[in-house]
Amino acid sequence: MSEPLNLNPCTLDLVDYKIVKIGEKLPLHSSSMFEYLIGSNGIFARAVRPGLEVIIPVELFTASIRGLEPIEPFVRLTPRRIPQQILIQMWKESCIAALAEPPLEIAFHIHHVQEQWQLVIPEQTQSSNKCRAAEYGLNSS
C-alpha cells in the first residue's frame, strides 16, 4: 500500500497533481485529501487513509500519451477482505429496499474493530434517490 508521507497535514495541499512518467512507479501519496494522477491512459483520482487506498478513473483517454505509464484503478483494504456473510446481508437488505414501494436507497456502515469486520445499518431516513443516517458525528457509527 502506498501510505501517505508522514508529514504535517496542515502543510499539505488538499489536492495534488502528479504525472507518472514511463518506467516510474506510482509516487507516494502526499496530499491531505486526494490527488490526481496523469498516466498514458487517462486521469485518475487517488485517496489514501489508514487501511484503504483507492485509485479511480476520472477521464479515460481514447489515445495513449507517449512517455507516460498506464495507471490501473484499484481498491485496497489492508485489514483483510470483508467476510462473505456481511456482503450477503448487505445484498439482502439492498434487495428489500429496492423492492419497497417506492424503491429506497439504504446506507451501510462497515467498521474494522479488534481484527473483525462489523456491519451497522444505522437508523436512517430513506427515499428513492437518497438516504441519510439519523445520527452523524462523533457518537454515530
DSSP file (Angstrom, degrees, kcal/mol; ACC not computed):
  #  RESIDUE AA STRUCTURE BP1 BP2  ACC     N-H-->O    O-->H-N    N-H-->O    O-->H-N    TCO  KAPPA ALPHA  PHI   PSI    X-CA   Y-CA   Z-CA
    1    1 A M              0   0    0      0, 0.0     2,-1.3     0, 0.0    47,-0.0   0.000 360.0 360.0 360.0 145.1    0.0    0.0    0.0
    2    2 A S        -     0   0    0     25,-0.0    27,-0.2    26,-0.0     3,-0.1  -0.693 360.0-161.7 -91.9  84.2    1.2    3.5   -0.8
    3    3 A E        -     0   0    0     -2,-1.3    26,-0.3     1,-0.1     3,-0.1  -0.339  26.3-102.1 -65.6 146.2    0.9    5.1    2.7
    4    4 A P        -     0   0    0      0, 0.0    26,-0.2     0, 0.0    -1,-0.1  -0.333  46.0 -90.9 -65.1 152.9    0.9    8.9    2.7
    5    5 A L        -     0   0    0     24,-2.0     2,-2.1     1,-0.1    -3,-0.0  -0.364  40.0-112.5 -60.7 144.2    4.1   10.6    3.6
    6    6 A N        +     0   0    0     -3,-0.1     2,-0.3     2,-0.0    -1,-0.1  -0.521  68.9 138.0 -82.0  75.8    4.3   11.2    7.4
    7    7 A L        -     0   0    0     -2,-2.1     5,-0.1     1,-0.0     3,-0.0  -0.741  66.9 -82.2-117.5 164.6    4.1   15.0    7.1
    8    8 A N    >>  -     0   0    0     -2,-0.3     3,-1.9     1,-0.2     4,-0.6  -0.557  36.5-144.5 -66.1 118.6    2.2   17.7    9.0
    9    9 A P  G >4 S+     0   0    0      0, 0.0     3,-0.5     0, 0.0    -1,-0.2   0.751  96.9  64.6 -60.8 -22.5   -1.3   17.7    7.5
   10   10 A C  G 34 S+     0   0    0      1,-0.2    -2,-0.1    22,-0.0    22,-0.0   0.742 103.8  46.2 -71.5 -21.2   -1.5   21.4    7.9
   11   11 A T  G <4 S+     0   0    0     -3,-1.9    -1,-0.2     2,-0.1     2,-0.2   0.516  94.9  95.8 -98.1  -5.8    1.3   21.9    5.5
   12   12 A L  S << S-     0   0    0     -4,-0.6     2,-0.2    -3,-0.5    19,-0.1  -0.537  79.9-111.6 -84.6 150.2    0.0   19.5    2.8
   13   13 A D        -     0   0    0     17,-0.4    19,-2.6    -2,-0.2    20,-0.5  -0.513  19.3-132.4 -70.2 147.0   -2.0   20.6   -0.2
   14   14 A L  S    S+     0   0    0      1,-0.2    20,-1.6    17,-0.2    19,-1.4   0.934  95.5  21.1 -64.1 -44.7   -5.7   19.4   -0.1
   15   15 A V  E    S-a   34   0A   0     18,-0.2     2,-0.3    17,-0.1    20,-0.2  -0.976  75.2-170.1-126.7 138.2   -5.4   18.2   -3.7
   16   16 A D  E     -a   35   0A   0     18,-1.2    20,-2.9    -2,-0.4     2,-0.4  -0.835  11.6-143.7-124.6 164.6   -2.2   17.4   -5.5
   17   17 A Y  E     +a   36   0A   0     -2,-0.3     2,-0.4    18,-0.2    20,-0.2  -0.997  19.6 178.5-132.9 127.6   -1.4   16.7   -9.2
   18   18 A K  E     -a   37   0A   0     18,-2.7    20,-2.7    -2,-0.4     2,-0.5  -0.990  20.8-147.1-136.5 141.2    1.2   14.2  -10.4
   19   19 A I  E     -a   38   0A   0     -2,-0.4     2,-0.8    18,-0.2    20,-0.2  -0.905  15.4-146.4-103.3 130.8    2.4   12.9  -13.8
   20   20 A V        -     0   0    0     18,-2.6    49,-2.4    -2,-0.5    20,-0.2  -0.839  19.1-155.3-102.7 101.6    3.5    9.3  -13.9
   21   21 A K  B >   -E   68   0B   0     -2,-0.8     3,-2.0    47,-0.3    47,-0.3  -0.350  31.9 -82.0 -77.5 155.8    6.4    9.0  -16.4
   22   22 A I  T 3  S+     0   0    0     45,-2.5    -1,-0.1     1,-0.3     3,-0.1  -0.261 116.4  20.2 -57.9 137.7    7.2    5.8  -18.2
   23   23 A G  T 3  S+     0   0    0      1,-0.3     2,-0.3    -3,-0.1    -1,-0.3   0.360 101.2 113.1  84.3  -5.0    9.4    3.4  -16.1
   24   24 A E    <   -     0   0    0     -3,-2.0    -1,-0.3     1,-0.0     2,-0.1  -0.728  63.0-129.3 -99.8 149.4    8.4    5.1  -12.8
   25   25 A K        -     0   0    0     -2,-0.3    -4,-0.1     1,-0.1    44,-0.1  -0.436  49.2 -73.7 -81.5 166.3    6.4    3.6  -10.0
   26   26 A L        -     0   0    0     -2,-0.1    -1,-0.1     1,-0.1     3,-0.1  -0.418  58.0-117.2 -59.3 134.1    3.4    5.4   -8.6
   27   27 A P        -     0   0    0      0, 0.0    -1,-0.1     0, 0.0     3,-0.1  -0.304  37.5 -86.2 -69.9 159.6    4.7    8.3   -6.5
   28   28 A L        -     0   0    0      1,-0.1     2,-0.3     2,-0.1   -25,-0.1  -0.362  47.7-104.6 -63.3 145.0    3.9    8.4   -2.8
   29   29 A H        +     0   0    0    -26,-0.3   -24,-2.0   -27,-0.2    -1,-0.1  -0.559  47.4 166.2 -71.0 130.6    0.6   10.0   -1.8
   30   30 A S        +     0   0    0     -2,-0.3   -17,-0.4   -26,-0.2     2,-0.3   0.243  37.1  94.8-137.0  15.0    1.3   13.4   -0.4
   31   31 A S        -     0   0    0    -19,-0.1   -17,-0.2     1,-0.1    17,-0.2  -0.727  68.2-131.9-105.8 161.1   -1.9   15.3   -0.3
   32   32 A S  S    S+     0   0    0    -19,-2.6   -18,-0.2    -2,-0.3   -17,-0.1   0.647 100.6  15.2 -86.0 -13.4   -4.2   15.6    2.7
   33   33 A M  S    S-     0   0    0    -19,-1.4    15,-0.4   -20,-0.5     2,-0.3   0.623 121.7 -44.3-119.9 -76.2   -7.4   14.8    0.8
   34   34 A F  E     -a   15   0A   0    -20,-1.6   -18,-1.2    13,-0.1    -1,-0.4  -0.934  45.6-142.8-151.6 174.2   -6.8   13.3   -2.7
   35   35 A E  E     -aB  16  46A   0     11,-2.2    11,-3.0    -2,-0.3     2,-0.5  -0.982  15.5-122.6-143.5 155.7   -4.6   13.7   -5.8
   36   36 A Y  E     -aB  17  45A   0    -20,-2.9   -18,-2.7    -2,-0.3     2,-0.5  -0.844  21.8-160.0 -97.1 133.5   -4.9   13.5   -9.5
   37   37 A L  E     -aB  18  44A   0      7,-3.1     7,-2.8    -2,-0.5     2,-0.6  -0.953   3.8-155.3-111.6 132.1   -2.6   11.1  -11.3
   38   38 A I  E     +aB  19  43A   0    -20,-2.7   -18,-2.6    -2,-0.5     5,-0.2  -0.939  24.5 162.0-111.4 119.6   -2.0   11.6  -15.0
   39   39 A G  E >   - B   0  42A   0      3,-2.8     3,-0.8    -2,-0.6   -18,-0.1  -0.619  55.0 -87.4-124.4-175.6   -0.9    8.5  -16.9
   40   40 A S  T 3  S+     0   0    0     29,-2.1    25,-1.5     1,-0.2     3,-0.1   0.768 125.1  42.8 -66.8 -24.6   -0.8    7.4  -20.6
   41   41 A N  T 3  S-     0   0    0     28,-0.4    20,-2.5     1,-0.2     2,-0.3   0.420 122.8 -61.4-105.6   0.4   -4.4    6.1  -20.4
   42   42 A G  E <   -BC  39  60A   0     -3,-0.8    -3,-2.8    18,-0.3     2,-0.4  -0.971  59.7 -55.8 156.2-169.9   -6.1    8.8  -18.5
   43   43 A I  E     -BC  38  59A   0     16,-2.8    15,-3.3    -2,-0.3    16,-2.0  -0.937  48.8-173.6-111.7 132.9   -6.6   11.0  -15.4
   44   44 A F  E     -BC  37  57A   0     -7,-2.8    -7,-3.1    -2,-0.4     2,-0.4  -0.908  20.0-135.4-127.9 151.3   -7.2    9.2  -12.1
   45   45 A A  E     -BC  36  56A   0     11,-2.8    11,-2.5    -2,-0.3     2,-0.4  -0.911  21.6-167.5-105.3 135.5   -8.1   10.3   -8.6
   46   46 A R  E     +BC  35  55A   0    -11,-3.0   -11,-2.2    -2,-0.4     2,-0.4  -0.984   8.2 177.8-125.7 134.5   -6.2    8.6   -5.7
   47   47 A A  E     - C   0  54A   0      7,-2.1     7,-2.4    -2,-0.4     2,-0.4  -0.989   6.0-169.3-132.3 144.1   -7.1    8.8   -2.0
   48   48 A V  E     + C   0  53A   0    -15,-0.4     5,-0.2    -2,-0.4   -45,-0.0  -0.998  14.6 155.8-135.5 134.7   -5.3    7.1    0.9
   49   49 A R  E >   - C   0  52A   0      3,-2.7     3,-2.5    -2,-0.4    -2,-0.0  -0.938  60.1 -63.5-143.9 165.8   -6.2    6.7    4.5
   50   50 A P  T 3  S+     0   0    0      0, 0.0     3,-0.0     0, 0.0   -47,-0.0  -0.303 125.1   7.3 -54.4 125.2   -5.1    4.0    7.1
   51   51 A G  T 3  S+     0   0    0     26,-0.1    27,-1.7     1,-0.0     2,-0.4   0.336 122.1  72.1  87.9  -6.5   -6.4    0.7    5.8
   52   52 A L  E <   +CD  49  77A   0     -3,-2.5    -3,-2.7    25,-0.2     2,-0.4  -0.988  44.7 173.5-148.2 132.9   -7.7    1.9    2.4
   53   53 A E  E     -CD  48  76A   0     23,-1.8    23,-2.8    -2,-0.4     2,-0.4  -0.994  13.8-176.3-134.9 134.5   -6.2    3.1   -0.8
   54   54 A V  E     -CD  47  75A   0     -7,-2.4    -7,-2.1    -2,-0.4     2,-0.4  -0.995  14.2-176.9-135.1 133.4   -8.3    3.9   -3.9
   55   55 A I  E     +CD  46  74A   0     19,-2.7    19,-1.6    -2,-0.4    -9,-0.2  -0.987  16.9 174.8-125.5 121.0   -7.5    4.8   -7.5
   56   56 A I  E     -C   45   0A   0    -11,-2.5   -11,-2.8    -2,-0.4     2,-0.2  -0.950  33.5-107.1-126.2 146.2  -10.5    5.5   -9.7
   57   57 A P  E     +C   44   0A   0      0, 0.0   -13,-0.3     0, 0.0     3,-0.1  -0.491  29.9 175.4 -71.9 139.0  -10.6    6.8  -13.3
   58   58 A V  E    S+     0   0A   0    -15,-3.3     2,-0.3     1,-0.3   -14,-0.2   0.724  78.9   3.0-103.5 -42.5  -11.8   10.4  -13.8
   59   59 A E  E     -C   43   0A   0    -16,-2.0   -16,-2.8     2,-0.0     2,-0.4  -0.925  67.9-153.9-148.7 119.0  -11.2   10.6  -17.5
   60   60 A L  E     -C   42   0A   0     -2,-0.3   -18,-0.3   -18,-0.2     2,-0.3  -0.792  19.9-132.4 -94.4 136.8  -10.0    7.7  -19.7
   61   61 A F        -     0   0    0    -20,-2.5     3,-0.0    -2,-0.4     4,-0.0  -0.629   6.2-150.9 -88.4 144.2   -8.2    8.6  -22.9
   62   62 A T  S    S+     0   0    0     -2,-0.3     2,-0.4     1,-0.1    -1,-0.1   0.772  89.7  43.5 -80.5 -27.5   -9.0    7.0  -26.3
   63   63 A A  S    S-     0   0    0     -3,-0.0     2,-0.2   -23,-0.0    -1,-0.1  -0.901  92.0-116.5-116.0 148.9   -5.4    7.6  -27.4
   64   64 A S        -     0   0    0     -2,-0.4     2,-0.7   -23,-0.0   -23,-0.2  -0.552  18.7-129.3 -83.5 146.0   -2.4    6.9  -25.3
   65   65 A I    >   -     0   0    0    -25,-1.5     3,-1.3    -2,-0.2   -23,-0.1  -0.862  28.6-127.9 -94.8 117.6    0.0    9.6  -24.3
   66   66 A R  T 3  S+     0   0    0     -2,-0.7     3,-0.1     1,-0.2    -1,-0.0  -0.320  88.8  30.3 -63.7 144.3    3.6    8.6  -25.1
   67   67 A G  T 3  S+     0   0    0      1,-0.3   -45,-2.5   -46,-0.1     2,-0.3   0.389  99.6  98.8  90.4  -3.3    6.1    8.8  -22.3
   68   68 A L  B <  S-E   21   0B   0     -3,-1.3    -1,-0.3   -47,-0.3   -47,-0.3  -0.880  72.2-117.3-117.6 151.6    3.7    8.1  -19.5
   69   69 A E        -     0   0    0    -49,-2.4   -29,-2.1    -2,-0.3   -28,-0.4  -0.562  31.5-113.6 -78.7 144.1    2.9    4.9  -17.6
   70   70 A P        -     0   0    0      0, 0.0     2,-0.4     0, 0.0    -1,-0.1  -0.541  30.7-141.3 -71.4 148.6   -0.6    3.4  -17.8
   71   71 A I        -     0   0    0     -2,-0.2   -32,-0.1   -34,-0.1   -28,-0.0  -0.937   6.0-149.4-115.6 135.1   -2.4    3.5  -14.5
   72   72 A E        -     0   0    0     -2,-0.4     2,-0.1   -28,-0.0   -28,-0.0  -0.892  16.7-128.9-104.5 129.1   -4.7    0.7  -13.2
   73   73 A P        +     0   0    0      0, 0.0     2,-0.3     0, 0.0   -17,-0.2  -0.427  40.3 155.1 -71.2 151.7   -7.6    1.6  -11.0
   74   74 A F  E     -D   55   0A   0    -19,-1.6   -19,-2.7    -2,-0.1     2,-0.4  -0.985  38.4-138.2-165.4 165.4   -8.0   -0.4   -7.7
   75   75 A V  E     -D   54   0A   0     -2,-0.3     2,-0.5   -21,-0.2   -21,-0.2  -0.995  22.6-169.3-129.4 126.6   -9.3   -0.6   -4.2
   76   76 A R  E     -D   53   0A   0    -23,-2.8   -23,-1.8    -2,-0.4     2,-0.5  -0.975   8.4-172.3-122.1 122.8   -7.1   -2.0   -1.5
   77   77 A L  E     -D   52   0A   0     -2,-0.5   -25,-0.2   -25,-0.2   -26,-0.1  -0.954   6.3-164.9-105.1 125.8   -8.3   -2.8    2.0
   78   78 A T  S    S+     0   0    0    -27,-1.7    -1,-0.1    -2,-0.5     3,-0.1   0.815  78.9  63.2 -86.7 -28.1   -5.4   -3.7    4.3
   79   79 A P  S    S-     0   0    0      0, 0.0     2,-0.3     0, 0.0    -1,-0.1   0.985 117.1 -88.8 -58.0 -55.2   -7.1   -5.4    7.3
   80   80 A R        -     0   0    0      3,-0.0    -2,-0.1     0, 0.0    35,-0.0  -0.877  57.1 -47.1 165.8 177.3   -8.5   -8.2    5.0
   81   81 A R        -     0   0    0     -2,-0.3    36,-0.1    -3,-0.1     3,-0.1  -0.275  60.7-103.8 -65.6 150.7  -11.4   -8.8    2.8
   82   82 A I        -     0   0    0      1,-0.1    -1,-0.1     2,-0.1     5,-0.1  -0.609  50.1-101.8 -72.0 131.3  -14.9   -8.2    4.2
   83   83 A P    >>  -     0   0    0      0, 0.0     4,-1.7     0, 0.0     3,-0.7  -0.169  21.9-121.0 -60.3 148.3  -16.5  -11.5    5.1
   84   84 A Q  H 3> S+     0   0    0      1,-0.2     4,-2.7     2,-0.2     5,-0.2   0.852 109.6  59.6 -56.9 -39.6  -19.0  -13.1    2.7
   85   85 A Q  H 3> S+     0   0    0      1,-0.2     4,-2.1     2,-0.2    -1,-0.2   0.850 105.4  49.4 -64.3 -32.3  -21.8  -13.2    5.3
   86   86 A I  H <> S+     0   0    0     -3,-0.7     4,-2.4     2,-0.2    -1,-0.2   0.920 111.8  48.0 -69.9 -42.7  -21.6   -9.4    5.7
   87   87 A L  H  X S+     0   0    0     -4,-1.7     4,-2.3     2,-0.2    -2,-0.2   0.888 112.1  49.9 -64.3 -38.3  -21.7   -8.9    1.9
   88   88 A I  H  X S+     0   0    0     -4,-2.7     4,-2.7     2,-0.2    -1,-0.2   0.912 110.0  50.4 -65.8 -42.3  -24.7  -11.3    1.6
   89   89 A Q  H  X S+     0   0    0     -4,-2.1     4,-2.5    -5,-0.2    -2,-0.2   0.914 111.2  48.9 -62.2 -41.7  -26.5   -9.4    4.4
   90   90 A M  H  X S+     0   0    0     -4,-2.4     4,-2.2     2,-0.2    -1,-0.2   0.904 111.2  50.2 -62.9 -40.9  -25.9   -6.1    2.6
   91   91 A W  H  X S+     0   0    0     -4,-2.3     4,-2.3     2,-0.2    -2,-0.2   0.925 111.1  48.5 -63.6 -44.7  -27.2   -7.6   -0.6
   92   92 A K  H  X S+     0   0    0     -4,-2.7     4,-2.3     1,-0.2    -2,-0.2   0.930 112.8  47.3 -61.8 -45.8  -30.3   -8.9    1.1
   93   93 A E  H  X S+     0   0    0     -4,-2.5     4,-2.2     1,-0.2    -1,-0.2   0.862 111.2  52.5 -64.7 -35.0  -31.0   -5.6    2.8
   94   94 A S  H  X S+     0   0    0     -4,-2.2     4,-2.6    -5,-0.2    -1,-0.2   0.896 108.5  50.3 -65.6 -40.6  -30.4   -3.8   -0.6
   95   95 A C  H  X S+     0   0    0     -4,-2.3     4,-2.0     2,-0.2    -2,-0.2   0.913 109.8  50.3 -63.5 -43.0  -32.9   -6.1   -2.3
   96   96 A I  H  X S+     0   0    0     -4,-2.3     4,-0.6     1,-0.2    -2,-0.2   0.927 113.4  45.9 -60.8 -44.8  -35.6   -5.4    0.4
   97   97 A A  H >< S+     0   0    0     -4,-2.2     7,-2.8     1,-0.2     3,-0.8   0.900 112.5  50.6 -65.2 -40.5  -35.0   -1.7    0.0
   98   98 A A  H 3< S+     0   0    0     -4,-2.6    -1,-0.2     5,-0.3    -2,-0.2   0.806 110.1  50.2 -67.9 -29.5  -35.1   -1.9   -3.9
   99   99 A L  H 3< S+     0   0    0     -4,-2.0    -1,-0.2    -5,-0.2    -2,-0.2   0.516  88.0 107.2 -88.3  -5.4  -38.4   -3.9   -3.8
  100  100 A A  S << S-     0   0    0     -3,-0.8    -3,-0.0    -4,-0.6    -4,-0.0  -0.223  85.5 -88.4 -65.2 162.9  -40.1   -1.4   -1.5
  101  101 A E  S    S+     0   0    0      1,-0.2    -2,-0.1     2,-0.1    -1,-0.1  -0.932 124.0  19.7-116.9 107.2  -42.8    0.8   -3.0
  102  102 A P  S    S-     0   0    0      0, 0.0    -1,-0.2     0, 0.0    -2,-0.1   0.635 114.1-108.8 -74.5 164.5  -41.3    3.2   -3.9
  103  103 A P        -     0   0    0      0, 0.0     2,-0.3     0, 0.0    -5,-0.3  -0.290  39.8-146.8 -58.4 145.5  -37.8    1.7   -4.1
  104  104 A L        -     0   0    0     -7,-2.8    24,-0.2   -10,-0.2     2,-0.2  -0.865   9.8-128.8-120.2 149.8  -35.5    3.0   -1.4
  105  105 A E        -     0   0    0     22,-2.4     2,-0.3    25,-0.5    24,-0.1  -0.578  28.2-158.9 -81.2 156.7  -31.8    3.8   -1.0
  106  106 A I        -     0   0    0     -2,-0.2     2,-0.4    25,-0.1    25,-0.1  -0.999   6.8-144.2-142.4 142.3  -30.1    2.3    2.0
  107  107 A A        -     0   0    0     -2,-0.3     2,-0.4    15,-0.2    25,-0.1  -0.853  12.7-169.1-107.2 140.8  -26.9    3.2    3.9
  108  108 A F        -     0   0    0     -2,-0.4     2,-0.5    13,-0.1    13,-0.2  -0.965   8.8-155.2-124.0 143.0  -24.4    0.7    5.4
  109  109 A H  E     -F  120   0C   0     11,-2.8    11,-2.9    -2,-0.4     2,-0.5  -0.986  11.1-168.0-117.3 125.6  -21.6    1.4    7.8
  110  110 A I  E     -F  119   0C   0     -2,-0.5     2,-0.4     9,-0.2     9,-0.2  -0.955   7.6-176.6-117.0 129.4  -18.7   -1.1    7.8
  111  111 A H  E     -F  118   0C   0      7,-2.6     7,-2.9    -2,-0.5     2,-0.7  -0.934  24.2-144.0-126.5 147.0  -16.1   -1.0   10.5
  112  112 A H  E     +F  117   0C   0     -2,-0.4     2,-0.4     5,-0.2     5,-0.2  -0.929  34.7 166.4-109.1 106.5  -12.9   -2.9   11.2
  113  113 A V  E >   -F  116   0C   0      3,-2.9     3,-1.4    -2,-0.7    -2,-0.1  -0.984  61.8 -12.2-128.2 128.4  -12.7   -3.2   15.0
  114  114 A Q  T 3  S-     0   0    0     -2,-0.4    -1,-0.2     1,-0.3     3,-0.1   0.909 128.5 -51.4  48.3  53.1  -10.4   -5.6   17.0
  115  115 A E  T 3  S+     0   0    0      1,-0.2     2,-0.4    -3,-0.1    -1,-0.3   0.653 121.2 102.0  63.7  18.3   -9.5   -7.6   13.9
  116  116 A Q  E <   -F  113   0C   0     -3,-1.4    -3,-2.9     2,-0.0     2,-0.3  -0.987  68.7-128.6-133.2 143.2  -13.2   -8.1   13.0
  117  117 A W  E     -F  112   0C   0     -2,-0.4     2,-0.4    -5,-0.2    -5,-0.2  -0.709  26.4-166.3 -84.2 139.6  -15.5   -6.5   10.4
  118  118 A Q  E     -F  111   0C   0     -7,-2.9    -7,-2.6    -2,-0.3     2,-0.5  -0.992   9.4-149.8-129.3 137.5  -18.8   -5.2   11.7
  119  119 A L  E     -F  110   0C   0     -2,-0.4     2,-0.4    -9,-0.2    -9,-0.2  -0.915  13.7-175.6-106.3 129.5  -21.8   -4.1    9.7
  120  120 A V  E     -F  109   0C   0    -11,-2.9   -11,-2.8    -2,-0.5    -2,-0.0  -0.993  14.4-162.2-123.1 128.6  -24.1   -1.4   11.1
  121  121 A I        -     0   0    0     -2,-0.4   -13,-0.1   -13,-0.2     3,-0.1  -0.892  28.3-147.9-104.7  99.5  -27.3   -0.4    9.4
  122  122 A P        -     0   0    0      0, 0.0   -15,-0.2     0, 0.0     2,-0.2  -0.232  24.6 -93.6 -69.9 154.6  -27.9    2.9   11.0
  123  123 A E        +     0   0    0     10,-0.1    11,-3.5     1,-0.0    12,-0.5  -0.499  66.0 169.3 -59.6 134.9  -31.3    4.4   11.7
  124  124 A Q  E     -G  133   0D   0      9,-0.3     2,-0.5    -2,-0.2     9,-0.2  -0.980  43.7-117.4-152.7 157.1  -31.9    6.5    8.6
  125  125 A T  E     -G  132   0D   0      7,-2.6     7,-2.2    -2,-0.3     2,-0.4  -0.869  41.5-167.4 -95.8 135.7  -34.3    8.5    6.5
  126  126 A Q  E     +G  131   0D   0     -2,-0.5     2,-0.3     5,-0.2     5,-0.2  -0.928  18.7 163.7-128.8 147.5  -34.7    6.9    3.1
  127  127 A S        -     0   0    0      3,-2.2   -22,-2.4    -2,-0.4     3,-0.2  -0.837  54.6 -88.4-143.2-175.5  -36.2    7.9   -0.2
  128  128 A S  S    S+     0   0    0     -2,-0.3     3,-0.1   -24,-0.2   -24,-0.1   0.638 124.3  28.2 -76.4 -11.9  -35.9    6.6   -3.8
  129  129 A N  S    S+     0   0    0      1,-0.3     2,-0.3   -24,-0.1    -1,-0.2   0.396 125.1  16.1-130.1   4.6  -32.9    8.8   -4.6
  130  130 A K        -     0   0    0     -3,-0.2    -3,-2.2   -25,-0.1   -25,-0.5  -0.986  49.7-164.6-164.9 163.3  -31.1    9.4   -1.3
  131  131 A C  E     -G  126   0D   0     -2,-0.3     2,-0.3    -5,-0.2    -5,-0.2  -0.979   6.2-167.0-148.8 157.3  -30.7    8.2    2.3
  132  132 A R  E     -G  125   0D   0     -7,-2.2    -7,-2.6    -2,-0.3   -25,-0.1  -0.973  27.9-113.4-150.7 131.4  -29.1    9.8    5.4
  133  133 A A  E     -G  124   0D   0     -2,-0.3    -9,-0.3    -9,-0.2   -10,-0.1  -0.369  23.8-132.8 -61.4 140.7  -28.2    8.3    8.8
  134  134 A A  S    S+     0   0    0    -11,-3.5     2,-0.4     1,-0.1   -10,-0.1   0.867  93.3  38.1 -64.5 -36.4  -30.4    9.8   11.5
  135  135 A E        +     0   0    0    -12,-0.5     2,-0.3     2,-0.0     6,-0.2  -0.933  68.0 164.4-117.1 140.7  -27.3   10.4   13.6
  136  136 A Y        +     0   0    0     -2,-0.4     2,-0.3     4,-0.1     3,-0.2  -0.984  34.5  61.5-148.0 156.7  -23.9   11.5   12.4
  137  137 A G  S >  S-     0   0    0     -2,-0.3     3,-1.2     1,-0.1    -2,-0.0  -0.856 101.9 -29.0 122.8-163.2  -20.9   12.9   14.2
  138  138 A L  T 3  S+     0   0    0     -2,-0.3    -1,-0.1     1,-0.3     0, 0.0   0.802 135.0  45.5 -62.8 -33.3  -18.5   11.6   16.8
  139  139 A N  T 3  S+     0   0    0     -3,-0.2    -1,-0.3     2,-0.0     2,-0.1   0.447  97.0  91.0 -92.7   0.1  -21.1    9.3   18.5
  140  140 A S    <         0   0    0     -3,-1.2    -4,-0.1     1,-0.1    -3,-0.0  -0.444 360.0 360.0 -91.8 167.1  -22.5    7.8   15.4
  141  141 A S              0   0    0     -6,-0.2    -1,-0.1    -2,-0.1   -21,-0.1   0.485 360.0 360.0 -74.9 360.0  -21.5    4.6   13.6
